[in-house]
Amino acid sequence: MPVLVRLDVSWFPRGSGQEGMVELPPWSRVTDLLDELKETPDGVLVVRDGVPVPLDTPLSEGDAVRIVRTVSGG
């Protein structure tokens, strides 16, 4: 059974603040979600249900995920 993840896409074009659903294969992890979205893990923080999670975290049906782009510079 595929996993449907609710995604806050505020990181999407110009911070649209919308939500969307992403369908992933069973046993998907955060890295699989980033691959599906063509987003690199460098420079993002992934938050699931309000808590930052490591990239190898398994995703479950209905998880609420937010991808936060990080900024660095000098």
PDB file with one MODEL, atoms N, CA, C and O in Angstrom:
MODEL        1
ATOM      1  N   MET A   1       0.850  -1.177   0.000  1.00  0.00           N
ATOM      2  CA  MET A   1       0.000   0.000   0.000  1.00  0.00           C
ATOM      3  C   MET A   1       0.894   1.239   0.000  1.00  0.00           C
ATOM      4  O   MET A   1       1.805   1.331   0.823  1.00  0.00           O
ATOM      5  N   PRO A   2       0.658   2.188  -0.899  1.00  0.00           N
ATOM      6  CA  PRO A   2       1.476   3.399  -0.918  1.00  0.00           C
ATOM      7  C   PRO A   2       1.239   4.256   0.325  1.00  0.00           C
ATOM      8  O   PRO A   2       0.202   4.160   0.981  1.00  0.00           O
ATOM      9  N   VAL A   3       2.217   5.086   0.627  1.00  0.00           N
ATOM     10  CA  VAL A   3       2.141   5.996   1.765  1.00  0.00           C
ATOM     11  C   VAL A   3       1.809   7.386   1.244  1.00  0.00           C
ATOM     12  O   VAL A   3       2.501   7.907   0.369  1.00  0.00           O
ATOM     13  N   LEU A   4       0.749   7.988   1.780  1.00  0.00           N
ATOM     14  CA  LEU A   4       0.412   9.369   1.434  1.00  0.00           C
ATOM     15  C   LEU A   4       0.918  10.277   2.544  1.00  0.00           C
ATOM     16  O   LEU A   4       0.571  10.106   3.712  1.00  0.00           O
ATOM     17  N   VAL A   5       1.743  11.243   2.162  1.00  0.00           N
ATOM     18  CA  VAL A   5       2.322  12.173   3.113  1.00  0.00           C
ATOM     19  C   VAL A   5       1.763  13.560   2.833  1.00  0.00           C
ATOM     20  O   VAL A   5       1.793  14.034   1.698  1.00  0.00           O
ATOM     21  N   ARG A   6       1.254  14.204   3.873  1.00  0.00           N
ATOM     22  CA  ARG A   6       0.760  15.578   3.733  1.00  0.00           C
ATOM     23  C   ARG A   6       1.967  16.496   3.818  1.00  0.00           C
ATOM     24  O   ARG A   6       2.709  16.460   4.799  1.00  0.00           O
ATOM     25  N   LEU A   7       2.163  17.303   2.814  1.00  0.00           N
ATOM     26  CA  LEU A   7       3.366  18.118   2.707  1.00  0.00           C
ATOM     27  C   LEU A   7       3.023  19.590   2.729  1.00  0.00           C
ATOM     28  O   LEU A   7       2.218  20.066   1.929  1.00  0.00           O
ATOM     29  N   ASP A   8       3.637  20.300   3.643  1.00  0.00           N
ATOM     30  CA  ASP A   8       3.541  21.758   3.662  1.00  0.00           C
ATOM     31  C   ASP A   8       4.559  22.250   2.653  1.00  0.00           C
ATOM     32  O   ASP A   8       5.763  22.084   2.845  1.00  0.00           O
ATOM     33  N   VAL A   9       4.084  22.846   1.595  1.00  0.00           N
ATOM     34  CA  VAL A   9       4.983  23.230   0.511  1.00  0.00           C
ATOM     35  C   VAL A   9       5.334  24.710   0.580  1.00  0.00           C
ATOM     36  O   VAL A   9       5.474  25.368  -0.451  1.00  0.00           O
ATOM     37  N   SER A  10       5.477  25.232   1.789  1.00  0.00           N
ATOM     38  CA  SER A  10       5.857  26.638   1.917  1.00  0.00           C
ATOM     39  C   SER A  10       7.252  26.880   1.356  1.00  0.00           C
ATOM     40  O   SER A  10       7.621  28.022   1.083  1.00  0.00           O
ATOM     41  N   TRP A  11       8.016  25.833   1.186  1.00  0.00           N
ATOM     42  CA  TRP A  11       9.347  25.956   0.592  1.00  0.00           C
ATOM     43  C   TRP A  11       9.268  26.015  -0.921  1.00  0.00           C
ATOM     44  O   TRP A  11      10.254  26.331  -1.585  1.00  0.00           O
ATOM     45  N   PHE A  12       8.090  25.710  -1.472  1.00  0.00           N
ATOM     46  CA  PHE A  12       7.884  25.697  -2.914  1.00  0.00           C
ATOM     47  C   PHE A  12       7.941  27.120  -3.452  1.00  0.00           C
ATOM     48  O   PHE A  12       8.208  28.040  -2.679  1.00  0.00           O
ATOM     49  N   PRO A  13       7.708  27.335  -4.708  1.00  0.00           N
ATOM     50  CA  PRO A  13       7.962  28.644  -5.320  1.00  0.00           C
ATOM     51  C   PRO A  13       7.470  29.828  -4.487  1.00  0.00           C
ATOM     52  O   PRO A  13       6.274  30.016  -4.266  1.00  0.00           O
ATOM     53  N   ARG A  14       8.432  30.602  -4.045  1.00  0.00           N
ATOM     54  CA  ARG A  14       8.169  31.865  -3.354  1.00  0.00           C
ATOM     55  C   ARG A  14       7.272  31.722  -2.130  1.00  0.00           C
ATOM     56  O   ARG A  14       6.488  32.623  -1.832  1.00  0.00           O
ATOM     57  N   GLY A  15       7.376  30.608  -1.424  1.00  0.00           N
ATOM     58  CA  GLY A  15       6.644  30.448  -0.173  1.00  0.00           C
ATOM     59  C   GLY A  15       5.142  30.547  -0.323  1.00  0.00           C
ATOM     60  O   GLY A  15       4.501  31.352   0.353  1.00  0.00           O
ATOM     61  N   SER A  16       4.577  29.744  -1.196  1.00  0.00           N
ATOM     62  CA  SER A  16       3.145  29.808  -1.484  1.00  0.00           C
ATOM     63  C   SER A  16       2.286  29.458  -0.268  1.00  0.00           C
ATOM     64  O   SER A  16       1.114  29.831  -0.209  1.00  0.00           O
ATOM     65  N   GLY A  17       2.870  28.737   0.709  1.00  0.00           N
ATOM     66  CA  GLY A  17       2.134  28.405   1.921  1.00  0.00           C
ATOM     67  C   GLY A  17       1.015  27.404   1.709  1.00  0.00           C
ATOM     68  O   GLY A  17       0.132  27.285   2.559  1.00  0.00           O
ATOM     69  N   GLN A  18       1.027  26.686   0.609  1.00  0.00           N
ATOM     70  CA  GLN A  18      -0.011  25.709   0.327  1.00  0.00           C
ATOM     71  C   GLN A  18       0.369  24.364   0.921  1.00  0.00           C
ATOM     72  O   GLN A  18       1.493  24.165   1.380  1.00  0.00           O
ATOM     73  N   GLU A  19      -0.580  23.454   0.903  1.00  0.00           N
ATOM     74  CA  GLU A  19      -0.298  22.080   1.301  1.00  0.00           C
ATOM     75  C   GLU A  19      -0.573  21.182   0.120  1.00  0.00           C
ATOM     76  O   GLU A  19      -1.367  21.520  -0.758  1.00  0.00           O
ATOM     77  N   GLY A  20       0.076  20.051   0.099  1.00  0.00           N
ATOM     78  CA  GLY A  20      -0.139  19.095  -0.960  1.00  0.00           C
ATOM     79  C   GLY A  20       0.048  17.691  -0.414  1.00  0.00           C
ATOM     80  O   GLY A  20       0.464  17.511   0.731  1.00  0.00           O
ATOM     81  N   MET A  21      -0.256  16.710  -1.226  1.00  0.00           N
ATOM     82  CA  MET A  21      -0.081  15.312  -0.853  1.00  0.00           C
ATOM     83  C   MET A  21       0.944  14.699  -1.795  1.00  0.00           C
ATOM     84  O   MET A  21       0.938  14.960  -2.998  1.00  0.00           O
ATOM     85  N   VAL A  22       1.812  13.891  -1.237  1.00  0.00           N
ATOM     86  CA  VAL A  22       2.797  13.166  -2.025  1.00  0.00           C
ATOM     87  C   VAL A  22       2.590  11.688  -1.752  1.00  0.00           C
ATOM     88  O   VAL A  22       2.521  11.261  -0.600  1.00  0.00           O
ATOM     89  N   GLU A  23       2.493  10.910  -2.821  1.00  0.00           N
ATOM     90  CA  GLU A  23       2.334   9.464  -2.689  1.00  0.00           C
ATOM     91  C   GLU A  23       3.689   8.814  -2.883  1.00  0.00           C
ATOM     92  O   GLU A  23       4.363   9.039  -3.889  1.00  0.00           O
ATOM     93  N   LEU A  24       4.083   8.000  -1.904  1.00  0.00           N
ATOM     94  CA  LEU A  24       5.373   7.323  -1.931  1.00  0.00           C
ATOM     95  C   LEU A  24       5.169   5.823  -1.779  1.00  0.00           C
ATOM     96  O   LEU A  24       4.139   5.384  -1.267  1.00  0.00           O
ATOM     97  N   PRO A  25       6.143   5.035  -2.221  1.00  0.00           N
ATOM     98  CA  PRO A  25       6.047   3.583  -2.023  1.00  0.00           C
ATOM     99  C   PRO A  25       6.074   3.237  -0.529  1.00  0.00           C
ATOM    100  O   PRO A  25       6.555   4.023   0.287  1.00  0.00           O
ATOM    101  N   PRO A  26       5.557   2.065  -0.183  1.00  0.00           N
ATOM    102  CA  PRO A  26       5.620   1.631   1.217  1.00  0.00           C
ATOM    103  C   PRO A  26       7.065   1.618   1.714  1.00  0.00           C
ATOM    104  O   PRO A  26       7.997   1.455   0.926  1.00  0.00           O
ATOM    105  N   TRP A  27       7.238   1.786   2.986  1.00  0.00           N
ATOM    106  CA  TRP A  27       8.543   1.778   3.640  1.00  0.00           C
ATOM    107  C   TRP A  27       9.452   2.914   3.170  1.00  0.00           C
ATOM    108  O   TRP A  27      10.674   2.792   3.249  1.00  0.00           O
ATOM    109  N   SER A  28       8.881   4.006   2.688  1.00  0.00           N
ATOM    110  CA  SER A  28       9.680   5.157   2.262  1.00  0.00           C
ATOM    111  C   SER A  28      10.237   5.890   3.475  1.00  0.00           C
ATOM    112  O   SER A  28       9.663   5.867   4.563  1.00  0.00           O
ATOM    113  N   ARG A  29      11.355   6.530   3.255  1.00  0.00           N
ATOM    114  CA  ARG A  29      12.017   7.325   4.290  1.00  0.00           C
ATOM    115  C   ARG A  29      12.073   8.784   3.836  1.00  0.00           C
ATOM    116  O   ARG A  29      11.722   9.108   2.702  1.00  0.00           O
ATOM    117  N   VAL A  30      12.512   9.642   4.728  1.00  0.00           N
ATOM    118  CA  VAL A  30      12.602  11.068   4.412  1.00  0.00           C
ATOM    119  C   VAL A  30      13.452  11.283   3.156  1.00  0.00           C
ATOM    120  O   VAL A  30      13.124  12.131   2.326  1.00  0.00           O
ATOM    121  N   THR A  31      14.534  10.528   3.013  1.00  0.00           N
ATOM    122  CA  THR A  31      15.380  10.679   1.822  1.00  0.00           C
ATOM    123  C   THR A  31      14.608  10.370   0.544  1.00  0.00           C
ATOM    124  O   THR A  31      14.842  11.003  -0.485  1.00  0.00           O
ATOM    125  N   ASP A  32      13.694   9.408   0.596  1.00  0.00           N
ATOM    126  CA  ASP A  32      12.874   9.082  -0.578  1.00  0.00           C
ATOM    127  C   ASP A  32      11.946  10.239  -0.926  1.00  0.00           C
ATOM    128  O   ASP A  32      11.719  10.530  -2.100  1.00  0.00           O
ATOM    129  N   LEU A  33      11.413  10.895   0.094  1.00  0.00           N
ATOM    130  CA  LEU A  33      10.558  12.062  -0.134  1.00  0.00           C
ATOM    131  C   LEU A  33      11.350  13.175  -0.812  1.00  0.00           C
ATOM    132  O   LEU A  33      10.879  13.781  -1.775  1.00  0.00           O
ATOM    133  N   LEU A  34      12.550  13.442  -0.310  1.00  0.00           N
ATOM    134  CA  LEU A  34      13.382  14.481  -0.912  1.00  0.00           C
ATOM    135  C   LEU A  34      13.751  14.132  -2.348  1.00  0.00           C
ATOM    136  O   LEU A  34      13.775  15.010  -3.211  1.00  0.00           O
ATOM    137  N   ASP A  35      14.038  12.858  -2.614  1.00  0.00           N
ATOM    138  CA  ASP A  35      14.323  12.418  -3.987  1.00  0.00           C
ATOM    139  C   ASP A  35      13.121  12.661  -4.894  1.00  0.00           C
ATOM    140  O   ASP A  35      13.265  13.151  -6.014  1.00  0.00           O
ATOM    141  N   GLU A  36      11.942  12.315  -4.402  1.00  0.00           N
ATOM    142  CA  GLU A  36      10.706  12.495  -5.181  1.00  0.00           C
ATOM    143  C   GLU A  36      10.491  13.967  -5.524  1.00  0.00           C
ATOM    144  O   GLU A  36      10.002  14.294  -6.605  1.00  0.00           O
ATOM    145  N   LEU A  37      10.856  14.844  -4.607  1.00  0.00           N
ATOM    146  CA  LEU A  37      10.666  16.282  -4.803  1.00  0.00           C
ATOM    147  C   LEU A  37      11.863  16.937  -5.497  1.00  0.00           C
ATOM    148  O   LEU A  37      11.878  18.145  -5.732  1.00  0.00           O
ATOM    149  N   LYS A  38      12.870  16.108  -5.820  1.00  0.00           N
ATOM    150  CA  LYS A  38      14.099  16.601  -6.456  1.00  0.00           C
ATOM    151  C   LYS A  38      14.760  17.694  -5.607  1.00  0.00           C
ATOM    152  O   LYS A  38      15.221  18.716  -6.115  1.00  0.00           O
ATOM    153  N   GLU A  39      14.785  17.439  -4.313  1.00  0.00           N
ATOM    154  CA  GLU A  39      15.369  18.360  -3.344  1.00  0.00           C
ATOM    155  C   GLU A  39      16.586  17.679  -2.727  1.00  0.00           C
ATOM    156  O   GLU A  39      16.515  16.501  -2.375  1.00  0.00           O
ATOM    157  N   THR A  40      17.685  18.386  -2.591  1.00  0.00           N
ATOM    158  CA  THR A  40      18.874  17.805  -1.982  1.00  0.00           C
ATOM    159  C   THR A  40      18.788  17.918  -0.466  1.00  0.00           C
ATOM    160  O   THR A  40      18.238  18.890   0.052  1.00  0.00           O
ATOM    161  N   PRO A  41      19.329  16.931   0.251  1.00  0.00           N
ATOM    162  CA  PRO A  41      19.265  16.990   1.711  1.00  0.00           C
ATOM    163  C   PRO A  41      20.151  18.082   2.303  1.00  0.00           C
ATOM    164  O   PRO A  41      19.930  18.522   3.431  1.00  0.00           O
ATOM    165  N   ASP A  42      21.153  18.517   1.542  1.00  0.00           N
ATOM    166  CA  ASP A  42      21.997  19.624   2.009  1.00  0.00           C
ATOM    167  C   ASP A  42      21.176  20.898   1.925  1.00  0.00           C
ATOM    168  O   ASP A  42      20.658  21.238   0.861  1.00  0.00           O
ATOM    169  N   GLY A  43      21.059  21.586   3.015  1.00  0.00           N
ATOM    170  CA  GLY A  43      20.360  22.859   2.977  1.00  0.00           C
ATOM    171  C   GLY A  43      18.885  22.801   3.299  1.00  0.00           C
ATOM    172  O   GLY A  43      18.180  23.795   3.129  1.00  0.00           O
ATOM    173  N   VAL A  44      18.391  21.640   3.771  1.00  0.00           N
ATOM    174  CA  VAL A  44      16.992  21.577   4.204  1.00  0.00           C
ATOM    175  C   VAL A  44      16.909  20.909   5.573  1.00  0.00           C
ATOM    176  O   VAL A  44      17.754  20.095   5.946  1.00  0.00           O
ATOM    177  N   LEU A  45      15.886  21.273   6.290  1.00  0.00           N
ATOM    178  CA  LEU A  45      15.546  20.639   7.552  1.00  0.00           C
ATOM    179  C   LEU A  45      14.157  20.058   7.358  1.00  0.00           C
ATOM    180  O   LEU A  45      13.243  20.753   6.914  1.00  0.00           O
ATOM    181  N   VAL A  46      13.998  18.788   7.690  1.00  0.00           N
ATOM    182  CA  VAL A  46      12.695  18.136   7.531  1.00  0.00           C
ATOM    183  C   VAL A  46      12.059  17.981   8.907  1.00  0.00           C
ATOM    184  O   VAL A  46      12.664  17.445   9.835  1.00  0.00           O
ATOM    185  N   VAL A  47      10.825  18.464   9.014  1.00  0.00           N
ATOM    186  CA  VAL A  47      10.086  18.431  10.268  1.00  0.00           C
ATOM    187  C   VAL A  47       8.836  17.585  10.061  1.00  0.00           C
ATOM    188  O   VAL A  47       8.038  17.850   9.161  1.00  0.00           O
ATOM    189  N   ARG A  48       8.672  16.566  10.900  1.00  0.00           N
ATOM    190  CA  ARG A  48       7.494  15.699  10.826  1.00  0.00           C
ATOM    191  C   ARG A  48       6.687  15.872  12.098  1.00  0.00           C
ATOM    192  O   ARG A  48       7.196  15.692  13.204  1.00  0.00           O
ATOM    193  N   ASP A  49       5.435  16.222  11.927  1.00  0.00           N
ATOM    194  CA  ASP A  49       4.540  16.411  13.069  1.00  0.00           C
ATOM    195  C   ASP A  49       5.155  17.350  14.110  1.00  0.00           C
ATOM    196  O   ASP A  49       5.025  17.129  15.314  1.00  0.00           O
ATOM    197  N   GLY A  50       5.828  18.402  13.628  1.00  0.00           N
ATOM    198  CA  GLY A  50       6.370  19.430  14.500  1.00  0.00           C
ATOM    199  C   GLY A  50       7.742  19.154  15.083  1.00  0.00           C
ATOM    200  O   GLY A  50       8.253  19.964  15.857  1.00  0.00           O
ATOM    201  N   VAL A  51       8.361  18.013  14.726  1.00  0.00           N
ATOM    202  CA  VAL A  51       9.650  17.638  15.296  1.00  0.00           C
ATOM    203  C   VAL A  51      10.657  17.395  14.170  1.00  0.00           C
ATOM    204  O   VAL A  51      10.360  16.645  13.240  1.00  0.00           O
ATOM    205  N   PRO A  52      11.855  18.020  14.232  1.00  0.00           N
ATOM    206  CA  PRO A  52      12.879  17.740  13.223  1.00  0.00           C
ATOM    207  C   PRO A  52      13.254  16.257  13.248  1.00  0.00           C
ATOM    208  O   PRO A  52      13.367  15.652  14.314  1.00  0.00           O
ATOM    209  N   VAL A  53      13.445  15.683  12.057  1.00  0.00           N
ATOM    210  CA  VAL A  53      13.743  14.254  11.966  1.00  0.00           C
ATOM    211  C   VAL A  53      14.975  14.015  11.100  1.00  0.00           C
ATOM    212  O   VAL A  53      15.249  14.789  10.183  1.00  0.00           O
ATOM    213  N   PRO A  54      15.730  12.932  11.389  1.00  0.00           N
ATOM    214  CA  PRO A  54      16.864  12.559  10.551  1.00  0.00           C
ATOM    215  C   PRO A  54      16.393  12.082   9.173  1.00  0.00           C
ATOM    216  O   PRO A  54      15.230  11.721   8.991  1.00  0.00           O
ATOM    217  N   LEU A  55      17.301  12.089   8.225  1.00  0.00           N
ATOM    218  CA  LEU A  55      16.957  11.719   6.849  1.00  0.00           C
ATOM    219  C   LEU A  55      16.566  10.255   6.689  1.00  0.00           C
ATOM    220  O   LEU A  55      15.868   9.912   5.735  1.00  0.00           O
ATOM    221  N   ASP A  56      16.999   9.384   7.599  1.00  0.00           N
ATOM    222  CA  ASP A  56      16.666   7.966   7.471  1.00  0.00           C
ATOM    223  C   ASP A  56      15.371   7.588   8.198  1.00  0.00           C
ATOM    224  O   ASP A  56      15.074   6.404   8.358  1.00  0.00           O
ATOM    225  N   THR A  57      14.610   8.578   8.634  1.00  0.00           N
ATOM    226  CA  THR A  57      13.353   8.341   9.353  1.00  0.00           C
ATOM    227  C   THR A  57      12.299   7.760   8.419  1.00  0.00           C
ATOM    228  O   THR A  57      12.051   8.323   7.352  1.00  0.00           O
ATOM    229  N   PRO A  58      11.670   6.639   8.796  1.00  0.00           N
ATOM    230  CA  PRO A  58      10.577   6.092   7.992  1.00  0.00           C
ATOM    231  C   PRO A  58       9.361   7.020   8.039  1.00  0.00           C
ATOM    232  O   PRO A  58       9.086   7.660   9.054  1.00  0.00           O
ATOM    233  N   LEU A  59       8.652   7.074   6.929  1.00  0.00           N
ATOM    234  CA  LEU A  59       7.422   7.870   6.854  1.00  0.00           C
ATOM    235  C   LEU A  59       6.216   6.950   6.945  1.00  0.00           C
ATOM    236  O   LEU A  59       6.245   5.816   6.466  1.00  0.00           O
ATOM    237  N   SER A  60       5.160   7.452   7.565  1.00  0.00           N
ATOM    238  CA  SER A  60       3.930   6.686   7.733  1.00  0.00           C
ATOM    239  C   SER A  60       2.772   7.406   7.071  1.00  0.00           C
ATOM    240  O   SER A  60       2.813   8.617   6.854  1.00  0.00           O
ATOM    241  N   GLU A  61       1.758   6.655   6.760  1.00  0.00           N
ATOM    242  CA  GLU A  61       0.545   7.193   6.151  1.00  0.00           C
ATOM    243  C   GLU A  61       0.044   8.387   6.960  1.00  0.00           C
ATOM    244  O   GLU A  61      -0.144   8.289   8.172  1.00  0.00           O
ATOM    245  N   GLY A  62      -0.170   9.509   6.283  1.00  0.00           N
ATOM    246  CA  GLY A  62      -0.763  10.679   6.921  1.00  0.00           C
ATOM    247  C   GLY A  62       0.204  11.573   7.669  1.00  0.00           C
ATOM    248  O   GLY A  62      -0.222  12.550   8.286  1.00  0.00           O
ATOM    249  N   ASP A  63       1.511  11.266   7.634  1.00  0.00           N
ATOM    250  CA  ASP A  63       2.469  12.151   8.303  1.00  0.00           C
ATOM    251  C   ASP A  63       2.344  13.567   7.763  1.00  0.00           C
ATOM    252  O   ASP A  63       2.154  13.770   6.564  1.00  0.00           O
ATOM    253  N   ALA A  64       2.452  14.536   8.650  1.00  0.00           N
ATOM    254  CA  ALA A  64       2.495  15.947   8.256  1.00  0.00           C
ATOM    255  C   ALA A  64       3.960  16.357   8.220  1.00  0.00           C
ATOM    256  O   ALA A  64       4.635  16.358   9.250  1.00  0.00           O
ATOM    257  N   VAL A  65       4.450  16.704   7.038  1.00  0.00           N
ATOM    258  CA  VAL A  65       5.868  16.996   6.845  1.00  0.00           C
ATOM    259  C   VAL A  65       6.042  18.424   6.349  1.00  0.00           C
ATOM    260  O   VAL A  65       5.310  18.889   5.476  1.00  0.00           O
ATOM    261  N   ARG A  66       7.018  19.104   6.920  1.00  0.00           N
ATOM    262  CA  ARG A  66       7.379  20.443   6.449  1.00  0.00           C
ATOM    263  C   ARG A  66       8.851  20.401   6.082  1.00  0.00           C
ATOM    264  O   ARG A  66       9.672  19.861   6.823  1.00  0.00           O
ATOM    265  N   ILE A  67       9.177  20.972   4.939  1.00  0.00           N
ATOM    266  CA  ILE A  67      10.563  21.080   4.517  1.00  0.00           C
ATOM    267  C   ILE A  67      10.958  22.546   4.639  1.00  0.00           C
ATOM    268  O   ILE A  67      10.360  23.425   4.019  1.00  0.00           O
ATOM    269  N   VAL A  68      11.975  22.783   5.451  1.00  0.00           N
ATOM    270  CA  VAL A  68      12.433  24.131   5.712  1.00  0.00           C
ATOM    271  C   VAL A  68      13.798  24.299   5.062  1.00  0.00           C
ATOM    272  O   VAL A  68      14.731  23.555   5.365  1.00  0.00           O
ATOM    273  N   ARG A  69      13.913  25.265   4.178  1.00  0.00           N
ATOM    274  CA  ARG A  69      15.218  25.524   3.558  1.00  0.00           C
ATOM    275  C   ARG A  69      16.073  26.307   4.544  1.00  0.00           C
ATOM    276  O   ARG A  69      15.619  27.271   5.160  1.00  0.00           O
ATOM    277  N   THR A  70      17.308  25.873   4.675  1.00  0.00           N
ATOM    278  CA  THR A  70      18.232  26.573   5.549  1.00  0.00           C
ATOM    279  C   THR A  70      19.082  27.530   4.730  1.00  0.00           C
ATOM    280  O   THR A  70      19.310  27.316   3.539  1.00  0.00           O
ATOM    281  N   VAL A  71      19.539  28.568   5.371  1.00  0.00           N
ATOM    282  CA  VAL A  71      20.337  29.582   4.693  1.00  0.00           C
ATOM    283  C   VAL A  71      21.641  29.715   5.458  1.00  0.00           C
ATOM    284  O   VAL A  71      21.658  29.770   6.687  1.00  0.00           O
ATOM    285  N   SER A  72      22.719  29.765   4.716  1.00  0.00           N
ATOM    286  CA  SER A  72      24.003  29.997   5.368  1.00  0.00           C
ATOM    287  C   SER A  72      24.792  30.998   4.547  1.00  0.00           C
ATOM    288  O   SER A  72      24.519  31.217   3.367  1.00  0.00           O
ATOM    289  N   GLY A  73      25.724  31.568   5.163  1.00  0.00           N
ATOM    290  CA  GLY A  73      26.547  32.546   4.466  1.00  0.00           C
ATOM    291  C   GLY A  73      27.465  33.231   5.452  1.00  0.00           C
ATOM    292  O   GLY A  73      27.478  32.928   6.645  1.00  0.00           O
ATOM    293  N   GLY A  74      28.210  34.137   4.933  1.00  0.00           N
ATOM    294  CA  GLY A  74      29.166  34.767   5.821  1.00  0.00           C
ATOM    295  C   GLY A  74      29.197  36.256   5.661  1.00  0.00           C
ATOM    296  O   GLY A  74      29.961  36.935   6.348  1.00  0.00           O
TER     297      GLY A  74
ENDMDL
END
